[in-house]
Amino acid sequence: METSLTYEAAYKELQEIAREIETESVSVDVLAARVKRASELITFCQARLRATEAEVENIIQQMEHKTI
C-alpha cells in the first residue's frame, strides 16, 4: 500500500468501489481486482483506526498520570 495514502483517501476510494459494485458498473473482467483493492483498503483503514485508538489511549493515560 502506498505510503502517502491517508485514511480519508482510502475511505473515499473504498466508497467508490462499493458504489461501483452495488450499481454493477464494474465489469466482470475487473471485478476481482476491485474486490482485492477493497480488501487492501479495508486492512489499511483498520490499521489506521487501531493505531489512532492506541495513540489516543496513550495520551489519555499520560494526562491522567500528570494530574495525579
C-alpha positions in Angstrom: 0.0 0.0 0.0 1.3 3.4 -0.9 2.9 5.4 2.0 1.2 8.7 1.1 -2.3 7.2 1.4 -4.5 8.9 4.1 -7.4 7.3 5.9 -9.7 9.8 4.2 -8.5 9.0 0.7 -8.6 5.2 1.4 -12.2 5.5 2.8 -13.3 7.6 -0.2 -11.8 5.1 -2.7 -13.4 2.2 -0.8 -16.8 4.0 -1.0 -16.3 4.4 -4.8 -15.5 0.7 -5.2 -18.6 -0.2 -3.2 -20.7 2.1 -5.3 -19.4 0.5 -8.5 -20.1 -3.0 -7.2 -23.6 -2.1 -5.9 -24.6 -0.5 -9.2 -23.0 -3.2 -11.2 -21.0 -0.6 -13.1 -17.8 -2.6 -12.8 -17.2 -5.2 -15.5 -16.7 -8.8 -14.6 -13.2 -8.6 -16.1 -12.1 -6.2 -13.4 -14.3 -7.2 -10.5 -11.7 -9.4 -8.8 -9.1 -6.6 -9.0 -11.6 -4.1 -7.4 -12.5 -6.6 -4.7 -8.8 -7.2 -3.9 -8.2 -3.4 -3.8 -11.2 -3.0 -1.5 -9.7 -5.7 0.8 -6.4 -3.8 0.9 -8.1 -0.5 1.7 -10.2 -2.1 4.5 -7.0 -3.6 6.0 -5.3 -0.1 5.8 -8.3 1.7 7.4 -8.5 -0.8 10.2 -4.8 -0.5 10.9 -5.0 3.3 11.0 -8.0 3.2 13.3 -6.2 0.8 15.7 -3.1 3.0 15.7 -5.1 6.1 16.3 -7.0 4.4 19.1 -3.8 3.3 20.8 -2.3 6.8 20.4 -5.3 8.4 22.0 -5.3 5.9 24.8 -1.7 6.6 25.4 -2.3 10.4 25.5 -5.2 9.9 28.0 -3.0 7.8 30.2 -0.3 10.4 30.2 -2.8 13.1 31.0 -4.1 11.0 33.9 -0.6 10.5 35.3 0.1 14.2 35.2 -3.0 15.1 37.1 -2.2 12.7 40.0 
